[in-house]
Amino acid sequence: MSASTIGLILEIVLFAAGVYLYLFARGAIKFSNAEAKARTTEFREENKTWMRLLGLALAAVMAINIVVHLTELIG
C-alpha cells in the first residue's frame, strides 16, 4: 500500500468522523439503552454548539482534501 492510498483512507475516516460528530450533535444518532440515552442527551445539550461547528468544519475540510487527492490520483 502506498503512502498516497493510506492518506486517502485516513481522509475518508476523518470525513466520516466529522459527519458522525455533526449527526450526534443534531440528535440524529439514537441509542437503545435508556441509561446511555440519558447521558448522551445531557452531554449533547451542554456541548451541541461547538460539536456542530467542529463536525461541519472537519467534514468540509476532509471533503475538499478527498476531492483534491482523487484528482491527483486520476490526473
Secondary structure as the mmCIF struct_conf table of DSSP 4:
data_model
#
loop_
_struct_conf.conf_type_id
_struct_conf.id
_struct_conf.beg_label_comp_id
_struct_conf.beg_label_asym_id
_struct_conf.beg_label_seq_id
_struct_conf.end_label_comp_id
_struct_conf.end_label_asym_id
_struct_conf.end_label_seq_id
HELX_RH_AL_P HELX_RH_AL_P1 ALA A 3 ARG A 26
TURN_TY1_P TURN_TY1_P1 GLY A 27 GLY A 27
BEND BEND1 SER A 32 ASN A 33
HELX_RH_AL_P HELX_RH_AL_P2 ALA A 34 ILE A 74
#
